[in-house]
Amino acid sequence: MKKIPLVFTLTMLSIFSFAQKQNITWGEEFKMKKGSTDLTVIHTDKSGVYLQEGHLAMKSYFVIGASFRESATLVKLDKSVNELYRTDFNKELKGKEFVEFFPFRDKLLIIASEYRKSEKTMELFGAEIDKNTGLTTGTWKPITSFQKEDKKSEIEFKLIPNADTTKIILVSTITGKEKNSFLVQEFDGSLKAASRPATITNEFEAKTYQLEDVLVTTNRKTILVGRVMEYREGKKKKEKFLDFVNYNIRIYDATGKQENEINTNIKDKWLTSTKLMMGRNNELVLASFYSKDRKSKTTEGLLVERIDPNTAKVLSSAEKQINNSLITTDNGEADTEDDDDKESREERKEREKLAKLKDEGESFSRYMKFQNIFYTKDNGLVLLAEDYHAWSYTTVSNRGMNGMGSGFDYYTNYIYDCRDIMMVKLDASNNISWLQILPKNQREAYRVPGSSGINYNYFFGGDVRPFYAGFGAIQSPSGIQIFFNDRQNNADITQPGKKVNRLMNFNKSDCFVVTLDEVTGKFQRKSFFTNWNMPVIAMPRLGSVIGSEMYLVGRYDRSLAKTRVSVGRITTK
């Protein structure tokens, strides 16, 4: 059978998509370097799109082996997602570890680190890249340095922009200490210190506090969102584990002194998931799900607050019990007597199941997590959440034959369940206007050698998986567009009560798009493009929204060959 060329396939796909409200244009297949770890869309401007390809580079070579360091390649595409240049920085990074490419206003910076083992010191450097050529414009500039107290401690840091992207913020910590200590430093676009650094500490034991998010306002207030944990007895004797207790959100001034604490407590309730966002008019938006008690298997309520970050005063608050009785069933399909007469037995059963769910008010999963918050034209909010649960377990196998063992092999199994999408609208007064549930059932699983768990270090870097499960979203004039992979036989499922077939084989799936009306909550679902027989599989959850466009990376891992990668640009109307 004659194979269809890749370029022809992608061209036909673009033509097919053009008739819809959304259009995707795929670029040519990338030739990933051997040892490449990822490909990420980091920036776009009028001239094109910039990608970061991470990979390992040799640091030193020995007779019995070699050591490697992190390096990277900068790839630029034109607006048709075709390659313009590819720059490898191995020469410039000699003696240094690559950290990231960091876009800041009209600049693109490369950030690297250098560790001096004898001094237990790490120094951070930066250099500017000419976006037209992909080459550095000068020498490395030192940014700051970190001093380790002992060999076991680790230096963790992250660069973020402040609220109005006028400053670069560096947040860092050194692990291994008994108490938490975070250093917040401010720099301008030339990587010069713009103010004195602020040291923030708290009273929690280091292992019982997990930093989840950091926001920095325009007047240099720092907001830390942390998860407070506590030790609990396990099933076995002397076995203890860390269990989540509550969220801790505090506001600090420019010197690191605590000014206020945002109260997240609800009487006789337990917060299970929280998202904090810097919103319009310099207000904070706090969205949380809660349960009746810590061991509850369901989500019973929703809390949304708008907060003044200067005073921690709650400007408006809504605390609402939520369950299936709130689901908006009118999704634009008119119900008439003629239609009722024509409905099949299966359709009637599905309608009756949904009616029963609404009547009984069944609660939602305890694993509901917020993914997106969008402002609407009437100053309301649309919240998108997902039933998301990730866990890992270790298996052991004997390498021997017939009981004659010669050792054991350990494998870690990672499981990612991404299920129903919740869509809810709150008006300007924080009243719920509508609530919709879109059923889906995706499972992504990996098995890797060794024994380890999922990294829950939320702020400084966690698990980037799953690749293909989950969803991505973008706001456009025609509404909110939601993209996700699903089985073709789930195409007509738009409300609870219908059986959802689980998706595990993602190369035999379609990428669907849901267009959600922000005012009414009505939505349409349709197949956007197919992953069947394509060189790559789309990864909507890891899509990058830059301006009014969304960039998808498509990837297909082959065990005996190089990984295939392509980039697609989605435009919406």
C-alpha positions in Angstrom: 0.0 0.0 0.0 1.4 3.4 -1.0 2.0 5.8 2.0 0.4 9.2 1.9 3.2 11.9 2.3 3.2 13.8 5.6 2.9 17.2 4.1 -0.1 16.2 2.0 -1.8 14.7 5.0 -1.3 17.8 7.1 -2.4 20.1 4.2 -5.7 18.2 3.8 -6.2 18.4 7.5 -5.9 22.2 7.4 -8.3 22.4 4.5 -10.8 20.2 6.4 -10.6 22.4 9.5 -10.9 25.7 7.7 -14.7 25.3 7.3 -15.1 25.3 11.1 -14.8 28.1 13.7 -11.4 26.7 14.5 -8.5 26.1 12.1 -5.3 24.2 12.8 -2.2 24.4 10.6 0.4 21.7 11.3 4.1 22.3 10.4 6.5 19.7 9.0 7.8 16.9 11.2 10.7 17.8 13.4 13.9 15.8 13.4 14.4 15.6 17.2 18.0 15.1 18.4 18.9 11.8 20.0 18.3 12.1 23.7 15.9 15.0 23.4 13.6 15.2 26.3 10.8 17.7 25.3 9.6 20.3 22.9 7.8 23.4 24.3 6.3 26.5 22.7 7.7 29.4 24.7 7.0 32.6 22.8 5.5 34.2 19.7 5.8 37.6 18.0 4.9 39.1 14.6 7.8 37.3 13.0 7.2 33.8 14.2 7.0 31.1 16.9 9.9 30.1 19.3 10.3 26.6 20.6 12.6 25.1 23.3 13.9 21.6 22.6 15.6 20.1 25.7 18.2 17.5 25.5 21.3 16.1 27.1 24.8 17.1 26.1 28.1 15.4 27.1 29.9 17.1 30.0 32.9 14.9 30.3 34.1 11.5 29.0 35.7 8.7 31.0 37.1 5.3 30.0 34.2 3.6 31.8 31.5 6.1 31.0 30.4 9.6 30.5 28.6 12.4 32.4 26.0 14.7 30.9 24.5 18.1 31.4 21.3 19.7 30.4 21.4 21.7 27.2 18.8 23.0 24.7 18.1 24.1 21.2 16.1 27.2 20.2 13.9 26.6 17.2 12.1 29.4 15.4 9.1 28.8 13.1 7.3 31.2 10.7 3.6 31.9 11.0 2.9 28.8 8.8 4.8 26.8 11.5 7.7 26.0 9.1 11.2 26.1 10.5 13.3 29.3 10.0 16.3 28.4 12.1 17.6 26.0 14.7 20.3 27.1 17.2 22.3 24.8 19.4 23.9 26.5 22.4 26.3 23.7 23.4 29.4 25.9 22.8 28.0 28.8 24.8 26.8 26.5 27.6 30.2 24.7 28.1 30.7 24.4 31.8 27.2 25.5 32.5 23.8 23.8 32.9 20.9 25.1 30.8 17.9 26.3 32.7 15.4 27.8 30.2 14.7 30.3 27.5 12.8 33.2 29.2 10.8 35.6 27.1 10.4 39.0 28.7 8.5 41.8 26.9 10.3 42.2 23.6 13.4 40.3 24.7 14.3 36.6 24.7 16.8 35.5 27.3 18.8 32.3 27.9 19.3 31.4 31.5 22.0 29.0 32.7 23.6 27.9 36.0 27.1 26.9 37.1 27.8 24.9 40.2 31.2 25.1 42.0 31.4 21.9 44.0 34.4 22.9 46.2 32.6 26.1 47.3 29.1 24.5 47.3 27.9 27.6 45.4 25.6 27.9 42.4 25.7 31.0 40.2 22.9 32.0 37.8 23.7 33.7 34.5 21.7 35.2 31.7 22.3 36.4 28.1 20.1 38.0 25.5 19.4 36.3 22.2 18.9 38.1 18.9 15.5 36.8 17.8 16.2 37.4 14.1 19.3 35.2 14.1 19.0 33.0 17.2 22.5 34.0 18.4 23.5 35.5 21.7 24.2 39.2 21.5 26.9 39.4 24.2 28.6 37.6 27.1 27.0 35.9 30.1 25.8 38.3 32.8 25.8 37.1 36.4 22.3 37.3 38.0 22.7 36.0 41.5 24.4 33.2 43.5 23.2 30.6 46.0 25.2 29.0 48.9 24.4 25.4 49.9 24.9 24.6 53.6 25.7 20.9 53.0 26.0 18.3 50.2 22.5 16.9 50.8 20.6 20.2 50.4 19.2 21.2 47.0 18.8 24.6 45.4 15.4 25.2 43.8 14.4 28.3 41.9 12.0 29.6 39.3 11.7 32.8 37.2 8.3 34.4 36.8 7.1 37.8 35.6 5.4 40.2 38.1 1.7 41.1 37.6 2.2 43.7 34.8 5.3 42.0 33.3 7.5 45.0 34.0 9.9 43.0 36.2 11.5 39.6 36.4 11.0 37.8 39.7 13.3 35.1 40.9 11.9 32.8 43.7 14.3 30.4 45.3 14.7 28.1 48.3 17.3 25.7 49.6 15.9 22.3 50.7 17.2 20.4 53.7 16.4 23.0 56.3 14.1 22.4 59.2 12.0 25.5 58.4 10.9 27.1 55.2 12.8 30.0 53.8 12.1 31.6 50.4 14.1 34.4 48.7 12.3 36.7 46.3 14.4 38.9 44.1 13.4 41.5 41.5 15.3 42.2 38.2 14.8 44.5 35.2 15.0 43.4 31.6 18.8 43.9 31.6 19.0 41.3 34.5 20.1 44.0 37.0 18.7 43.9 40.5 15.8 46.3 40.7 15.4 46.2 44.5 16.7 44.5 47.6 15.8 40.8 47.9 13.1 39.8 50.4 13.4 36.7 52.6 10.1 35.0 53.5 9.9 32.5 56.3 7.0 30.7 58.1 6.6 28.5 61.1 5.8 25.2 59.3 8.1 22.3 59.3 9.8 22.1 55.9 8.3 18.7 54.9 4.8 19.7 56.0 4.6 22.8 53.7 4.4 22.5 49.9 4.6 25.7 47.9 2.0 25.6 45.2 2.0 29.1 43.7 3.6 32.6 43.9 2.1 35.9 42.7 3.9 39.2 42.8 1.8 42.4 42.5 2.9 45.7 40.8 3.5 47.3 44.2 5.9 44.5 45.1 3.7 42.5 47.4 4.3 38.7 47.3 1.5 36.2 47.7 2.4 32.6 48.6 -0.1 29.8 48.2 1.0 26.7 50.2 -0.5 23.3 51.0 -0.1 22.4 54.7 0.4 18.8 55.5 0.6 16.7 58.7 1.9 13.3 59.7 -0.6 10.5 60.2 -0.3 6.9 61.3 -0.3 4.4 58.5 -1.8 0.9 58.4 1.4 -0.7 59.5 3.2 -0.1 62.8 5.7 2.8 62.8 4.5 3.8 59.3 3.7 7.4 58.8 2.5 9.4 55.9 1.9 13.1 55.1 -1.8 14.0 54.7 -3.2 17.3 53.3 -4.8 19.5 56.0 -5.6 22.9 54.4 -4.4 25.8 52.2 -2.3 28.6 53.6 -2.3 31.9 51.6 -0.3 34.8 52.9 0.6 38.3 51.7 4.1 39.8 52.3 5.4 43.3 51.8 8.6 44.2 49.8 10.8 43.3 52.7 9.3 39.8 53.3 7.3 40.8 56.3 3.9 39.2 56.6 1.1 41.7 56.2 -2.1 39.6 55.9 -3.4 36.1 55.6 -6.3 35.2 53.4 -8.8 33.1 55.4 -9.6 29.9 53.5 -11.5 28.2 56.3 -15.1 27.3 55.9 -16.9 26.0 59.1 -17.1 22.2 59.2 -15.7 22.0 55.6 -12.4 20.9 54.1 -10.9 22.6 51.0 -9.8 19.9 48.5 -8.5 22.1 45.6 -7.7 25.8 45.2 -6.6 28.1 42.4 -5.5 31.7 42.9 -5.3 34.2 40.0 -4.4 37.8 39.6 -7.5 39.2 37.9 -8.8 42.4 36.5 -8.4 45.8 38.3 -5.7 44.3 40.5 -8.0 41.9 42.3 -7.3 38.4 43.3 -9.7 35.6 42.3 -9.8 32.6 44.7 -11.7 29.5 43.6 -11.9 26.4 45.8 -13.7 23.1 46.0 -14.6 21.7 49.4 -15.9 18.5 51.0 -17.8 17.9 54.2 -14.9 16.1 55.9 -11.3 15.1 55.2 -12.1 11.5 54.2 -15.0 12.4 52.0 -15.0 10.8 48.5 -17.0 13.6 46.9 -16.9 17.3 46.3 -19.9 19.0 47.9 -19.3 22.7 47.3 -17.7 25.6 45.6 -16.1 28.8 47.1 -15.2 31.8 44.9 -13.9 35.0 46.3 -12.6 38.3 44.9 -10.0 39.8 47.2 -8.1 43.1 47.5 -4.4 42.0 47.6 -3.4 45.2 49.5 -5.7 44.6 52.5 -6.7 40.9 52.1 -10.3 42.2 52.3 -12.9 40.0 50.6 -14.6 42.2 48.0 -17.3 39.5 47.2 -17.7 35.9 48.2 -19.9 33.0 47.0 -20.1 29.7 48.9 -22.4 27.3 47.2 -23.2 23.6 47.6 -23.0 21.9 44.2 -24.2 18.6 42.8 -25.9 17.2 39.7 -29.2 19.0 40.5 -27.6 22.2 39.3 -26.7 20.9 35.8 -28.1 23.0 33.0 -29.9 20.4 30.8 -31.1 22.9 28.1 -28.2 22.8 25.7 -30.0 24.3 22.7 -32.0 21.2 21.8 -35.7 21.9 21.7 -37.9 19.4 23.3 -41.3 18.8 21.6 -43.9 16.1 21.8 -43.0 14.9 18.3 -39.4 14.5 19.4 -40.5 12.5 22.5 -42.5 10.2 20.3 -39.5 9.5 18.0 -36.9 9.0 20.7 -35.5 5.5 20.9 -35.6 3.2 24.0 -31.8 3.9 24.6 -32.3 7.6 24.3 -35.2 7.5 26.8 -33.1 5.5 29.3 -30.3 8.1 29.0 -32.8 10.9 29.6 -34.2 9.1 32.6 -30.7 8.5 34.0 -29.9 12.3 33.8 -33.3 13.1 35.4 -32.5 10.7 38.2 -29.1 12.3 38.8 -30.6 15.7 39.0 -33.4 14.6 41.3 -31.1 12.8 43.7 -28.5 15.6 43.6 -25.5 13.2 43.4 -22.2 14.8 44.4 -19.1 15.2 42.2 -15.8 13.5 42.5 -13.4 14.6 45.3 -10.6 14.9 42.7 -12.1 17.9 41.0 -9.3 20.4 40.2 -9.5 23.9 38.6 -7.6 24.2 35.3 -8.8 27.6 33.9 -10.5 30.8 35.0 -11.8 33.2 32.3 -13.4 36.7 32.7 -16.5 37.3 30.7 -17.7 40.6 29.1 -20.1 41.2 32.0 -17.3 40.9 34.6 -18.4 37.4 35.4 -16.2 34.3 35.6 -16.2 31.0 33.8 -14.4 28.3 35.7 -13.2 25.1 34.1 -12.3 22.1 36.3 -11.5 18.5 35.7 -11.9 15.2 37.6 -8.1 14.6 37.7 -6.4 11.8 39.8 -2.8 10.7 39.5 -1.0 8.0 41.4 1.9 5.6 41.2 2.9 2.2 42.5 5.9 0.0 42.3 6.1 -3.6 41.1 8.9 -6.2 41.6 9.8 -9.1 39.3 12.4 -11.8 39.7 15.1 -11.9 37.0 15.6 -15.7 37.6 14.1 -18.7 36.0 12.1 -21.5 37.7 12.6 -20.0 41.2 16.4 -19.7 40.7 16.6 -15.9 41.2 19.5 -13.8 40.4 18.1 -10.4 41.4 15.0 -8.3 41.2 13.8 -5.7 38.8 11.8 -2.7 40.1 9.3 -0.8 38.0 7.2 2.3 38.7 3.8 2.4 37.2 2.3 5.9 36.7 -1.5 6.2 36.2 -3.3 9.4 35.2 -7.1 9.4 35.2 -8.6 12.5 33.5 -12.4 12.4 33.6 -15.4 14.8 33.5 -15.0 18.5 32.7 -17.0 20.9 34.9 -17.9 24.3 33.4 -19.6 26.8 35.7 -20.4 30.5 35.2 -20.6 33.0 38.1 -22.0 36.5 37.4 -20.5 39.8 38.6 -22.1 39.2 42.0 -20.7 35.7 42.3 -24.1 33.9 41.8 -24.0 30.7 39.7 -25.6 31.4 36.3 -25.2 27.9 34.9 -23.3 24.7 35.5 -22.5 22.0 32.9 -20.7 18.7 33.0 -19.1 17.2 30.0 -18.4 13.4 30.6 -15.1 12.0 29.4 -12.9 9.1 30.6 -9.2 9.2 29.7 -6.5 7.0 31.2 -2.8 7.4 30.5 -0.3 4.9 32.0 3.5 4.6 32.0 5.9 1.9 33.3 9.5 2.9 33.8 12.4 1.1 35.5 13.3 2.0 39.0 11.4 2.9 42.2 10.1 6.4 42.6 6.9 8.4 42.9 5.1 11.4 41.3 6.9 14.7 42.1 4.4 16.9 43.9 6.8 19.9 44.2 4.1 22.0 42.6 5.8 25.4 42.2 9.4 24.7 41.4 8.6 21.8 39.1 6.4 18.8 39.1 5.3 16.0 36.8 4.7 17.3 33.2 2.6 14.2 32.4 0.1 13.2 31.2 0.9 14.1 27.6 -2.3 13.1 25.7 -5.0 13.0 28.4 -6.6 16.1 29.9 -7.7 19.2 28.0 -6.6 22.7 26.8 -8.7 25.8 26.5 -8.6 29.2 24.9 -11.1 32.2 25.0 -12.2 33.6 21.6 -14.9 36.0 20.3 -17.2 33.0 19.6 -16.8 31.6 23.1 -14.5 29.4 25.1 -12.9 26.6 23.0 -12.0 23.4 24.8 -9.8 20.8 23.1 -9.3 17.1 24.2 -8.7 13.7 22.8 -11.5 11.1 22.9 -12.8 8.0 21.2 -15.0 8.4 18.1 -17.8 6.5 19.6 -18.1 9.1 22.4 -18.8 11.8 19.9 -22.5 12.3 20.9 -21.9 12.4 24.6 -22.6 15.9 25.9 -24.3 15.3 29.3 -24.2 12.9 32.2 -26.3 9.8 32.1 -24.7 8.4 29.0 -22.1 5.6 29.1 -18.6 6.9 28.4 -16.1 4.5 26.8 -12.6 4.8 28.3 -9.8 6.1 26.1 -6.4 4.5 26.6 -5.1 4.1 23.0 -4.6 7.7 22.0 -3.3 7.1 18.6 -6.8 5.8 17.8 -8.6 8.9 18.9 -10.0 12.1 17.6 -9.2 15.6 18.9 -12.5 17.1 19.8 -13.4 20.8 20.3 -16.2 22.1 22.5 -17.4 25.6 21.8 -19.0 27.0 25.0 -21.3 30.1 25.0 -20.3 32.2 28.0 -23.7 33.7 28.5 -26.1 30.7 28.2 -23.8 27.8 29.0 -24.9 26.0 25.8 -22.1 24.2 24.0 -21.4 22.2 20.8 -19.1 19.3 20.6 -17.5 18.1 17.3 -14.5 16.3 16.0 -11.8 18.8 15.2 -9.3 16.4 13.6 -8.2 12.8 13.9 -5.1 11.3 15.4 -5.7 8.1 13.4 -3.0 7.3 10.9 -1.3 10.7 11.8 2.5 10.9 12.3 1.9 12.5 15.7 -0.7 12.5 18.5 -1.9 15.9 19.7 -1.3 17.0 23.3 -4.0 19.5 24.1 -3.3 19.7 27.9 0.2 21.0 27.2 -0.9 23.5 24.5 0.5 27.0 24.9 -2.0 29.9 24.6 -0.1 33.0 23.4 -2.3 36.0 22.6 -5.3 34.9 20.5 -3.7 31.7 19.3 -3.0 28.3 20.7 0.0 26.1 19.8 -0.2 22.3 20.1 2.7 20.0 20.1 2.0 16.6 18.6 4.2 13.7 19.6 4.6 10.0 18.9 7.1 7.9 20.7 8.5 4.9 18.9 10.4 2.3 20.8 12.9 1.5 18.1 13.1 4.8 16.3 13.3 8.5 16.9 10.4 10.4 18.4 8.2 12.1 15.9 7.2 15.7 16.7 5.2 18.4 14.9 3.7 21.8 16.0 0.2 23.0 15.1 -1.2 26.5 15.3 -4.9 26.9 16.2 -6.7 30.0 15.2 -10.3 30.7 16.4 -13.1 33.0 15.2 
